[in-house]
């Protein structure tokens, strides 16, 4: 993305989130016809349930562990 048109929130997400998770989310954003990746992320966060099932919680924990491992590998 050209430097003048970057969205700092999306740019930070691209740095912190492992590539496979980021690519899957971007593909879902394209399939959903969202106006931008940031708009797609915002809509997903808005529609997130207040409580998670045990399976959703476990999946979230695994993603968080993957992000932490990715950050430690880069530093």
N, CA, C and O atoms as CSV, one atom per row, in Angstrom:
chain,resi,resn,atom,element,x,y,z
A,1,UNK,N,N,0.856,-1.164,0.000
A,1,UNK,CA,C,0.000,0.000,0.000
A,1,UNK,C,C,0.906,1.232,0.000
A,1,UNK,O,O,1.882,1.277,0.749
A,2,UNK,N,N,0.596,2.233,-0.831
A,2,UNK,CA,C,1.423,3.444,-0.853
A,2,UNK,C,C,1.442,4.109,0.515
A,2,UNK,O,O,0.432,4.145,1.218
A,3,UNK,N,N,2.595,4.629,0.877
A,3,UNK,CA,C,2.765,5.193,2.211
A,3,UNK,C,C,1.742,6.276,2.539
A,3,UNK,O,O,1.274,6.338,3.676
A,4,UNK,N,N,1.390,7.108,1.606
A,4,UNK,CA,C,0.430,8.188,1.848
A,4,UNK,C,C,-0.984,7.709,2.106
A,4,UNK,O,O,-1.797,8.454,2.652
A,5,UNK,N,N,-1.294,6.470,1.719
A,5,UNK,CA,C,-2.656,5.966,1.861
A,5,UNK,C,C,-2.783,4.901,2.941
A,5,UNK,O,O,-3.820,4.244,3.035
A,6,UNK,N,N,-1.769,4.720,3.744
A,6,UNK,CA,C,-1.846,3.672,4.760
A,6,UNK,C,C,-2.772,4.075,5.903
A,6,UNK,O,O,-2.872,5.247,6.266
A,7,UNK,N,N,-3.425,3.097,6.444
A,7,UNK,CA,C,-4.248,3.272,7.628
A,7,UNK,C,C,-3.437,2.673,8.761
A,7,UNK,O,O,-3.148,1.476,8.753
A,8,UNK,N,N,-3.069,3.491,9.737
A,8,UNK,CA,C,-2.144,3.021,10.780
A,8,UNK,C,C,-2.678,1.807,11.528
A,8,UNK,O,O,-1.894,0.938,11.910
A,9,UNK,N,N,-3.987,1.721,11.749
A,9,UNK,CA,C,-4.542,0.564,12.463
A,9,UNK,C,C,-4.369,-0.701,11.637
A,9,UNK,O,O,-3.952,-1.733,12.163
A,10,UNK,N,N,-4.682,-0.633,10.356
A,10,UNK,CA,C,-4.542,-1.807,9.504
A,10,UNK,C,C,-3.073,-2.150,9.320
A,10,UNK,O,O,-2.711,-3.326,9.298
A,11,UNK,N,N,-2.221,-1.137,9.187
A,11,UNK,CA,C,-0.794,-1.388,9.045
A,11,UNK,C,C,-0.259,-2.115,10.277
A,11,UNK,O,O,0.535,-3.047,10.148
A,12,UNK,N,N,-0.681,-1.700,11.456
A,12,UNK,CA,C,-0.237,-2.367,12.682
A,12,UNK,C,C,-0.756,-3.795,12.743
A,12,UNK,O,O,-0.044,-4.696,13.188
A,13,UNK,N,N,-2.001,-4.010,12.297
A,13,UNK,CA,C,-2.537,-5.366,12.277
A,13,UNK,C,C,-1.699,-6.241,11.358
A,13,UNK,O,O,-1.433,-7.401,11.674
A,14,UNK,N,N,-1.286,-5.697,10.235
A,14,UNK,CA,C,-0.492,-6.468,9.286
A,14,UNK,C,C,0.847,-6.871,9.876
A,14,UNK,O,O,1.392,-7.912,9.509
A,15,UNK,N,N,1.376,-6.085,10.765
A,15,UNK,CA,C,2.664,-6.386,11.383
A,15,UNK,C,C,2.498,-7.408,12.498
A,15,UNK,O,O,3.331,-8.303,12.639
A,16,UNK,N,N,1.445,-7.292,13.287
A,16,UNK,CA,C,1.279,-8.118,14.482
A,16,UNK,C,C,0.651,-9.485,14.226
A,16,UNK,O,O,0.967,-10.453,14.918
A,17,UNK,N,N,-0.224,-9.566,13.248
A,17,UNK,CA,C,-0.950,-10.808,13.019
A,17,UNK,C,C,-0.142,-11.710,12.080
A,17,UNK,O,O,0.327,-11.247,11.041
A,18,UNK,N,N,0.025,-12.972,12.425
A,18,UNK,CA,C,0.747,-13.886,11.531
A,18,UNK,C,C,0.129,-13.904,10.128
A,18,UNK,O,O,-1.081,-13.745,9.964
A,19,UNK,N,N,0.970,-14.097,9.144
A,19,UNK,CA,C,0.560,-13.971,7.738
A,19,UNK,C,C,-0.627,-14.856,7.369
A,19,UNK,O,O,-1.511,-14.395,6.648
A,20,UNK,N,N,-0.687,-16.102,7.828
A,20,UNK,CA,C,-1.789,-16.976,7.429
A,20,UNK,C,C,-3.127,-16.490,7.960
A,20,UNK,O,O,-4.132,-16.545,7.251
A,21,UNK,N,N,-3.152,-16.014,9.205
A,21,UNK,CA,C,-4.394,-15.480,9.781
A,21,UNK,C,C,-4.796,-14.209,9.046
A,21,UNK,O,O,-5.969,-14.017,8.728
A,22,UNK,N,N,-3.834,-13.351,8.779
A,22,UNK,CA,C,-4.103,-12.098,8.079
A,22,UNK,C,C,-4.637,-12.374,6.673
A,22,UNK,O,O,-5.591,-11.730,6.236
A,23,UNK,N,N,-4.029,-13.325,5.964
A,23,UNK,CA,C,-4.477,-13.636,4.607
A,23,UNK,C,C,-5.891,-14.208,4.587
A,23,UNK,O,O,-6.684,-13.877,3.705
A,24,UNK,N,N,-6.211,-15.070,5.564
A,24,UNK,CA,C,-7.574,-15.610,5.633
A,24,UNK,C,C,-8.587,-14.504,5.922
A,24,UNK,O,O,-9.666,-14.480,5.330
A,25,UNK,N,N,-8.243,-13.591,6.828
A,25,UNK,CA,C,-9.157,-12.483,7.142
A,25,UNK,C,C,-9.329,-11.573,5.930
A,25,UNK,O,O,-10.440,-11.128,5.643
A,26,UNK,N,N,-8.238,-11.294,5.218
A,26,UNK,CA,C,-8.329,-10.437,4.027
A,26,UNK,C,C,-9.182,-11.104,2.948
A,26,UNK,O,O,-9.962,-10.430,2.275
A,27,UNK,N,N,-9.042,-12.423,2.776
A,27,UNK,CA,C,-9.857,-13.141,1.791
A,27,UNK,C,C,-11.341,-13.068,2.157
A,27,UNK,O,O,-12.190,-12.877,1.287
A,28,UNK,N,N,-11.648,-13.222,3.447
A,28,UNK,CA,C,-13.042,-13.100,3.887
A,28,UNK,C,C,-13.563,-11.682,3.647
A,28,UNK,O,O,-14.727,-11.501,3.290
A,29,UNK,N,N,-12.711,-10.686,3.840
A,29,UNK,CA,C,-13.119,-9.294,3.610
A,29,UNK,C,C,-13.446,-9.078,2.143
A,29,UNK,O,O,-14.429,-8.412,1.818
A,30,UNK,N,N,-12.634,-9.634,1.255
A,30,UNK,CA,C,-12.883,-9.492,-0.185
A,30,UNK,C,C,-14.185,-10.186,-0.567
A,30,UNK,O,O,-14.986,-9.638,-1.325
A,31,UNK,N,N,-14.399,-11.403,-0.038
A,31,UNK,CA,C,-15.628,-12.142,-0.346
A,31,UNK,C,C,-16.874,-11.443,0.199
A,31,UNK,O,O,-17.960,-11.591,-0.361
A,32,UNK,N,N,-16.727,-10.689,1.277
A,32,UNK,CA,C,-17.891,-10.023,1.871
A,32,UNK,C,C,-18.224,-8.702,1.186
A,32,UNK,O,O,-19.199,-8.042,1.544
A,33,UNK,N,N,-17.413,-8.316,0.200
A,33,UNK,CA,C,-17.602,-7.042,-0.523
A,33,UNK,C,C,-17.530,-5.835,0.403
A,33,UNK,O,O,-18.195,-4.829,0.157
A,34,UNK,N,N,-16.740,-5.922,1.455
A,34,UNK,CA,C,-16.555,-4.781,2.361
A,34,UNK,C,C,-15.796,-3.681,1.614
A,34,UNK,O,O,-14.950,-3.977,0.770
A,35,UNK,N,N,-16.093,-2.415,1.919
A,35,UNK,CA,C,-15.403,-1.325,1.222
A,35,UNK,C,C,-13.900,-1.288,1.492
A,35,UNK,O,O,-13.134,-0.790,0.668
A,36,UNK,N,N,-13.475,-1.813,2.645
A,36,UNK,CA,C,-12.051,-1.868,2.963
A,36,UNK,C,C,-11.831,-2.944,4.013
A,36,UNK,O,O,-12.773,-3.410,4.654
A,37,UNK,N,N,-10.584,-3.328,4.176
A,37,UNK,CA,C,-10.251,-4.321,5.198
A,37,UNK,C,C,-10.562,-3.768,6.584
A,37,UNK,O,O,-11.058,-4.493,7.447
A,38,UNK,N,N,-10.274,-2.491,6.799
A,38,UNK,CA,C,-10.563,-1.865,8.103
A,38,UNK,C,C,-12.062,-1.891,8.398
A,38,UNK,O,O,-12.466,-2.140,9.534
A,39,UNK,N,N,-12.884,-1.637,7.387
A,39,UNK,CA,C,-14.339,-1.669,7.575
A,39,UNK,C,C,-14.800,-3.088,7.910
A,39,UNK,O,O,-15.702,-3.275,8.726
A,40,UNK,N,N,-14.177,-4.085,7.276
A,40,UNK,CA,C,-14.522,-5.473,7.559
A,40,UNK,C,C,-14.158,-5.831,9.003
A,40,UNK,O,O,-14.957,-6.445,9.711
A,41,UNK,N,N,-12.956,-5.449,9.437
A,41,UNK,CA,C,-12.528,-5.725,10.810
A,41,UNK,C,C,-13.479,-5.050,11.795
A,41,UNK,O,O,-13.867,-5.653,12.795
A,42,UNK,N,N,-13.855,-3.803,11.518
A,42,UNK,CA,C,-14.780,-3.078,12.399
A,42,UNK,C,C,-16.130,-3.788,12.472
A,42,UNK,O,O,-16.711,-3.897,13.553
A,43,UNK,N,N,-16.634,-4.269,11.345
A,43,UNK,CA,C,-17.939,-4.947,11.361
A,43,UNK,C,C,-17.867,-6.272,12.116
A,43,UNK,O,O,-18.820,-6.646,12.801
A,44,UNK,N,N,-16.750,-6.984,11.998
A,44,UNK,CA,C,-16.590,-8.241,12.738
A,44,UNK,C,C,-16.548,-7.961,14.233
A,44,UNK,O,O,-17.170,-8.674,15.020
A,45,UNK,N,N,-15.817,-6.925,14.625
A,45,UNK,CA,C,-15.737,-6.579,16.050
A,45,UNK,C,C,-17.082,-6.126,16.593
A,45,UNK,O,O,-17.440,-6.454,17.724
A,46,UNK,N,N,-17.836,-5.365,15.783
A,46,UNK,CA,C,-19.165,-4.904,16.212
A,46,UNK,C,C,-20.125,-6.064,16.413
A,46,UNK,O,O,-20.947,-6.042,17.329
A,47,UNK,N,N,-20.024,-7.076,15.561
A,47,UNK,CA,C,-20.968,-8.193,15.631
A,47,UNK,C,C,-20.500,-9.318,16.557
A,47,UNK,O,O,-21.166,-10.348,16.668
A,48,UNK,N,N,-19.379,-9.128,17.209
A,48,UNK,CA,C,-18.863,-10.169,18.107
A,48,UNK,C,C,-19.795,-10.357,19.302
A,48,UNK,O,O,-20.290,-9.378,19.861
A,49,UNK,N,N,-20.034,-11.594,19.692
A,49,UNK,CA,C,-20.917,-11.836,20.837
A,49,UNK,C,C,-20.261,-11.388,22.145
A,49,UNK,O,O,-19.037,-11.325,22.256
A,50,UNK,N,N,-21.102,-11.082,23.121
A,50,UNK,CA,C,-20.593,-10.640,24.420
A,50,UNK,C,C,-19.931,-11.797,25.164
A,50,UNK,O,O,-19.004,-11.583,25.945
A,51,UNK,N,N,-20.400,-13.011,24.927
A,51,UNK,CA,C,-19.820,-14.192,25.585
A,51,UNK,C,C,-19.432,-15.202,24.512
A,51,UNK,O,O,-20.070,-15.290,23.463
A,52,UNK,N,N,-18.380,-15.960,24.790
A,52,UNK,CA,C,-17.910,-16.954,23.828
A,52,UNK,C,C,-18.165,-18.361,24.350
A,52,UNK,O,O,-18.182,-18.612,25.555
A,53,UNK,N,N,-18.361,-19.258,23.409
A,53,UNK,CA,C,-18.471,-20.674,23.769
A,53,UNK,C,C,-17.072,-21.178,24.106
A,53,UNK,O,O,-16.086,-20.529,23.755
A,54,UNK,N,N,-16.968,-22.322,24.781
A,54,UNK,CA,C,-15.633,-22.868,25.084
A,54,UNK,C,C,-14.779,-23.097,23.830
A,54,UNK,O,O,-13.564,-22.902,23.863
A,55,UNK,N,N,-15.410,-23.509,22.732
A,55,UNK,CA,C,-14.674,-23.746,21.486
A,55,UNK,C,C,-14.141,-22.428,20.921
A,55,UNK,O,O,-12.999,-22.356,20.467
A,56,UNK,N,N,-14.981,-21.384,20.953
A,56,UNK,CA,C,-14.543,-20.073,20.464
A,56,UNK,C,C,-13.424,-19.527,21.345
A,56,UNK,O,O,-12.464,-18.943,20.843
A,57,UNK,N,N,-13.547,-19.716,22.644
A,57,UNK,CA,C,-12.524,-19.230,23.570
A,57,UNK,C,C,-11.194,-19.922,23.301
A,57,UNK,O,O,-10.145,-19.279,23.276
A,58,UNK,N,N,-11.243,-21.246,23.100
A,58,UNK,CA,C,-10.023,-22.001,22.821
A,58,UNK,C,C,-9.380,-21.535,21.513
A,58,UNK,O,O,-8.161,-21.379,21.436
A,59,UNK,N,N,-10.203,-21.316,20.490
A,59,UNK,CA,C,-9.684,-20.838,19.204
A,59,UNK,C,C,-9.036,-19.469,19.360
A,59,UNK,O,O,-7.978,-19.214,18.785
A,60,UNK,N,N,-9.658,-18.594,20.125
A,60,UNK,CA,C,-9.115,-17.258,20.374
A,60,UNK,C,C,-7.775,-17.347,21.098
A,60,UNK,O,O,-6.831,-16.633,20.759
A,61,UNK,N,N,-7.696,-18.225,22.093
A,61,UNK,CA,C,-6.444,-18.391,22.825
A,61,UNK,C,C,-5.323,-18.884,21.911
A,61,UNK,O,O,-4.182,-18.440,22.032
A,62,UNK,N,N,-5.644,-19.793,21.006
A,62,UNK,CA,C,-4.639,-20.308,20.075
A,62,UNK,C,C,-4.148,-19.204,19.136
A,62,UNK,O,O,-2.956,-19.126,18.839
A,63,UNK,N,N,-5.052,-18.363,18.675
A,63,UNK,CA,C,-4.650,-17.240,17.819
A,63,UNK,C,C,-3.768,-16.280,18.600
A,63,UNK,O,O,-2.756,-15.808,18.082
A,64,UNK,N,N,-4.142,-15.985,19.847
A,64,UNK,CA,C,-3.329,-15.077,20.666
A,64,UNK,C,C,-1.934,-15.656,20.904
A,64,UNK,O,O,-0.943,-14.927,20.845
A,65,UNK,N,N,-1.851,-16.950,21.168
A,65,UNK,CA,C,-0.544,-17.585,21.356
A,65,UNK,C,C,0.295,-17.504,20.079
A,65,UNK,O,O,1.508,-17.302,20.136
A,66,UNK,N,N,-0.356,-17.664,18.940
A,66,UNK,CA,C,0.351,-17.574,17.663
A,66,UNK,C,C,0.875,-16.153,17.443
A,66,UNK,O,O,1.988,-15.974,16.950
A,67,UNK,N,N,0.090,-15.157,17.799
A,67,UNK,CA,C,0.522,-13.754,17.664
A,67,UNK,C,C,1.709,-13.483,18.583
A,67,UNK,O,O,2.686,-12.855,18.173
A,68,UNK,N,N,1.626,-13.956,19.824
A,68,UNK,CA,C,2.734,-13.747,20.782
A,68,UNK,C,C,3.998,-14.426,20.276
A,68,UNK,O,O,5.081,-13.843,20.334
A,69,UNK,N,N,3.872,-15.650,19.781
A,69,UNK,CA,C,5.052,-16.352,19.263
A,69,UNK,C,C,5.634,-15.614,18.061
A,69,UNK,O,O,6.853,-15.542,17.906
A,70,UNK,N,N,4.772,-15.071,17.217
A,70,UNK,CA,C,5.217,-14.317,16.049
A,70,UNK,C,C,5.951,-13.057,16.475
A,70,UNK,O,O,6.967,-12.707,15.873
A,71,UNK,N,N,5.461,-12.364,17.501
A,71,UNK,CA,C,6.112,-11.145,17.979
A,71,UNK,C,C,7.483,-11.466,18.579
A,71,UNK,O,O,8.448,-10.736,18.351
A,72,UNK,N,N,7.567,-12.540,19.334
A,72,UNK,CA,C,8.848,-12.917,19.967
A,72,UNK,C,C,9.870,-13.315,18.915
A,72,UNK,O,O,11.064,-13.063,19.079
A,73,UNK,N,N,9.408,-13.932,17.838
A,73,UNK,CA,C,10.311,-14.341,16.764
A,73,UNK,C,C,10.886,-13.120,16.056
A,73,UNK,O,O,12.038,-13.149,15.622
A,74,UNK,N,N,10.104,-12.048,15.930
A,74,UNK,CA,C,10.560,-10.841,15.221
A,74,UNK,C,C,11.492,-10.000,16.053
A,74,UNK,O,O,12.303,-9.259,15.497
A,75,UNK,N,N,11.405,-10.087,17.391
A,75,UNK,CA,C,12.233,-9.220,18.234
A,75,UNK,C,C,13.556,-9.829,18.593
A,75,UNK,O,O,14.351,-9.207,19.297
